[in-house]
Amino acid sequence: MSARRSLVWLGLTPEPEQELPAVVAALRSAADDTPRPGLVAAERRRVERLVLRGTQRGWLRYLGEVTDLVVAAADATSPVSDPRPALLAGEVVLDHHRMLIGLPGDGYRHTDGQRRALERALARLRSLPFRHPEPRSTV
């Protein structure tokens, strides 16, 4: 690791690395009712690699991908049966991006468009009627 590499971004909050892998896997496999364990494990490995060996730029690029998934889930033409994964992912990323204001550098300015997009997407997701899955028959 370079002595010039800034690590200040790692001190923000652990929520993204804890919460995002499962919900991002669910968003990536939106066609499935539940994410496959392999997808969750792959997301965990990706996040771990970004946190342990990555840079703030790479981390923000990943969070940009998550933002795109949340915005797509909130799209009026997107069939969202369960908005909870997108809501959680959006709230976690939005909170993270808001905290960037306290860090040196241009991360806060760089994520301005994502913050606005997430605020709109979260408002839309909160307004969606949630269809609870049908109970599975045990008979």
C-alpha positions as CSV (number, residue, x, y, z in Angstrom):
1,M,0.0,0.0,0.0
2,S,1.4,3.4,-0.9
3,A,2.1,5.8,1.9
4,R,0.4,8.5,-0.3
5,R,-2.8,6.6,-0.5
6,S,-5.6,8.2,1.5
7,L,-7.4,5.9,3.8
8,V,-9.7,8.5,5.4
9,W,-12.7,7.2,3.5
10,L,-12.5,3.9,5.3
11,G,-13.5,5.5,8.6
12,L,-17.0,6.7,7.5
13,T,-19.3,3.8,8.5
14,P,-19.3,0.0,8.3
15,E,-23.0,-0.1,7.2
16,P,-22.3,-0.3,3.5
17,E,-20.0,-3.3,3.8
18,Q,-22.3,-5.0,6.2
19,E,-25.7,-4.3,4.6
20,L,-25.0,-4.0,0.9
21,P,-23.9,-7.5,-0.2
22,A,-27.2,-9.3,0.4
23,V,-29.4,-6.5,-0.9
24,V,-27.3,-5.8,-3.9
25,A,-27.3,-9.5,-4.7
26,A,-31.1,-9.4,-4.5
27,L,-31.3,-6.4,-6.8
28,R,-28.9,-8.0,-9.3
29,S,-31.1,-11.1,-9.3
30,A,-34.4,-9.3,-9.3
31,A,-36.0,-12.0,-11.5
32,D,-35.5,-14.5,-8.6
33,D,-37.6,-14.3,-5.4
34,T,-34.5,-14.9,-3.3
35,P,-30.8,-14.2,-4.1
36,R,-28.7,-17.3,-4.8
37,P,-26.1,-17.8,-2.0
38,G,-23.4,-17.6,-4.7
39,L,-24.4,-14.1,-5.6
40,V,-24.4,-12.9,-2.0
41,A,-20.9,-14.5,-1.5
42,A,-19.6,-12.9,-4.7
43,E,-20.9,-9.4,-3.5
44,R,-19.3,-9.9,-0.1
45,R,-15.9,-10.8,-1.7
46,R,-16.2,-7.8,-4.0
47,V,-16.9,-5.4,-1.1
48,E,-14.2,-7.0,1.0
49,R,-11.7,-6.6,-1.9
50,L,-12.7,-2.9,-2.4
51,V,-12.4,-2.1,1.4
52,L,-9.1,-4.0,1.9
53,R,-7.3,-3.2,-1.3
54,G,-9.3,-0.6,-3.1
55,T,-9.3,3.2,-3.3
56,Q,-12.0,5.7,-2.5
57,R,-12.5,6.2,-6.3
58,G,-13.1,2.4,-6.7
59,W,-15.5,2.4,-3.7
60,L,-17.5,5.3,-5.1
61,R,-17.6,3.6,-8.5
62,Y,-19.1,0.5,-6.8
63,L,-21.6,2.7,-4.9
64,G,-22.5,4.3,-8.2
65,E,-23.4,0.9,-9.5
66,V,-25.6,0.3,-6.5
67,T,-27.2,3.7,-7.1
68,D,-28.0,2.6,-10.6
69,L,-29.7,-0.6,-9.4
70,V,-31.8,1.4,-6.9
71,V,-32.9,3.9,-9.5
72,A,-33.8,1.1,-11.9
73,A,-35.8,-0.6,-9.2
74,A,-37.7,2.7,-8.6
75,D,-38.4,3.2,-12.2
76,A,-42.2,3.2,-12.8
77,T,-41.8,0.6,-15.5
78,S,-39.8,-1.7,-13.3
79,P,-41.9,-4.5,-11.7
80,V,-40.9,-4.2,-8.1
81,S,-42.7,-6.8,-6.0
82,D,-40.6,-6.2,-2.9
83,P,-39.1,-2.7,-2.7
84,R,-37.2,-3.5,0.6
85,P,-33.8,-4.4,-0.9
86,A,-33.8,-1.2,-3.1
87,L,-35.0,0.9,-0.1
88,L,-32.3,-0.5,2.2
89,A,-29.5,-0.2,-0.5
90,G,-30.7,3.4,-1.3
91,E,-30.8,4.5,2.3
92,V,-27.3,3.0,3.1
93,V,-25.7,4.6,0.0
94,L,-27.4,8.0,0.5
95,D,-26.3,8.1,4.2
96,H,-22.8,7.3,3.1
97,H,-22.8,9.9,0.4
98,R,-24.1,12.5,2.8
99,M,-21.2,11.8,5.3
100,L,-18.7,12.5,2.6
101,I,-19.1,16.2,3.3
102,G,-16.9,15.8,6.3
103,L,-14.0,14.3,4.4
104,P,-11.2,16.1,2.5
105,G,-11.3,15.8,-1.3
106,D,-14.1,16.1,-3.8
107,G,-16.1,12.9,-2.9
108,Y,-19.1,14.9,-1.7
109,R,-19.2,17.0,-4.8
110,H,-18.6,14.0,-7.0
111,T,-21.6,12.2,-5.6
112,D,-24.0,15.1,-5.8
113,G,-25.9,13.7,-8.8
114,Q,-26.2,10.3,-7.1
115,R,-27.6,11.8,-3.9
116,R,-30.3,13.6,-5.9
117,A,-31.1,10.4,-7.9
118,L,-31.3,8.4,-4.7
119,E,-33.6,10.9,-3.0
120,R,-36.0,10.7,-5.9
121,A,-35.7,6.9,-6.1
122,L,-36.3,6.5,-2.4
123,A,-39.4,8.7,-2.5
124,R,-40.8,6.6,-5.4
125,L,-40.0,3.3,-3.7
126,R,-41.7,4.4,-0.5
127,S,-44.8,5.3,-2.4
128,L,-45.1,1.9,-4.1
129,P,-47.7,-0.6,-2.9
130,F,-45.9,-3.5,-1.5
131,R,-47.2,-6.9,-2.6
132,H,-46.5,-9.4,0.2
133,P,-45.6,-12.8,-1.2
134,E,-48.3,-15.4,-1.1
135,P,-47.9,-17.8,1.9
136,R,-46.5,-21.1,0.8
137,S,-48.8,-24.1,1.3
138,T,-47.5,-26.7,3.7
139,V,-50.1,-29.2,2.6
